[in-house]
Amino acid sequence: MQSDTQFYLVYVTAADGDEALRLARMCVEKRLAACGNVIGAVRSVFRWEGAVREAGEAVLLLKTT
């Protein structure tokens, strides 16, 4: 089945799974997103203040039109 409806995926990082779940619920309740998928713990590697660092985060994937 083909659909002409365009949709967008919004990639969001959060401090932890609970924060990601709160954001997902808020976005769906306010109709900012049709669906939110919370992806468990991930490790991020980034440069901060001249040093390479690591941190734990959760990922939220929002689907919207």
C-alpha angles and dihedrals in degrees: 000000000000125000129192092204113116119214136183133220115216115200113209130178121207134186092251144343094275092056091046090051092050090050092048093050092047093049093049093044091051090045092241089126134022093214141003127204118199111207113201129242118334131176119233125201116200144151115255127171092346097310134095109242140178131217138174117243141159124236125225119194113198124195116207142153 
